[in-house]
Amino acid sequence: MSVIVVLIGVSVLVAVGFLFAFLWAVKSGQYDDRYTPSVRMLFDDEKKKDENKEEDHK
């Protein structure tokens, strides 16, 4: 029974550590995406491709 208590305690500490690391990464700008918005306009939308295929079948 005491092993379960120790494992739960360790798992809570690990979870708090991962939460702290995630919050630190978000705060430091690790997840900021500056590249994708600039190249998004270069790619065709999937809807346009699907609409063109439907028109070809008519």
CORTASUL-V989047 format. One record per residue. N is the residue number from 1. RES is the residue in one small letter. PHI is phi in whole degrees, -180 to 180 (NA if undefined). OMEGA is omega as a letter, one per 30 degrees, with the letter a starting at -180 (NA if undefined). BURIAL is + if it has 24 or more other C-alpha atoms within 12 Angstrom, else -. Layout:
n=(N & N)
res=(RES & RES)
phi=(PHI & PHI)
omega=(OMEGA & OMEGA)
burial=(BURIAL & BURIAL)
This chain:
n=(1 & 2 & 3 & 4 & 5 & 6 & 7 & 8 & 9 & 10 & 11 & 12 & 13 & 14 & 15 & 16 & 17 & 18 & 19 & 20 & 21 & 22 & 23 & 24 & 25 & 26 & 27 & 28 & 29 & 30 & 31 & 32 & 33 & 34 & 35 & 36 & 37 & 38 & 39 & 40 & 41 & 42 & 43 & 44 & 45 & 46 & 47 & 48 & 49 & 50 & 51 & 52 & 53 & 54 & 55 & 56 & 57 & 58)
res=(m & s & v & i & v & v & l & i & g & v & s & v & l & v & a & v & g & f & l & f & a & f & l & w & a & v & k & s & g & q & y & d & d & r & y & t & p & s & v & r & m & l & f & d & d & e & k & k & k & d & e & n & k & e & e & d & h & k)
phi=(NA & -69 & -66 & -64 & -64 & -65 & -64 & -65 & -62 & -65 & -66 & -67 & -63 & -65 & -63 & -65 & -63 & -66 & -64 & -62 & -64 & -65 & -64 & -65 & -66 & -66 & -67 & -84 & 89 & -63 & -99 & -72 & -111 & -99 & -90 & -60 & -60 & -75 & -105 & -62 & -73 & -81 & -101 & -72 & -77 & -68 & -63 & -64 & -66 & -66 & -66 & -66 & -67 & -67 & -68 & -68 & -79 & -81)
omega=(a & l & l & l & l & l & l & l & l & a & l & l & l & l & l & l & l & l & l & l & l & l & l & a & l & a & a & l & a & a & l & a & a & a & a & a & a & a & a & a & a & a & l & l & l & a & a & l & l & l & l & l & l & l & l & a & a & NA)
burial=(- & - & - & - & - & - & - & - & - & - & - & - & - & - & - & - & - & - & - & - & - & - & - & - & - & - & - & - & - & - & - & - & - & - & - & - & - & - & - & - & - & - & - & - & - & - & - & - & - & - & - & - & - & - & - & - & - & -)
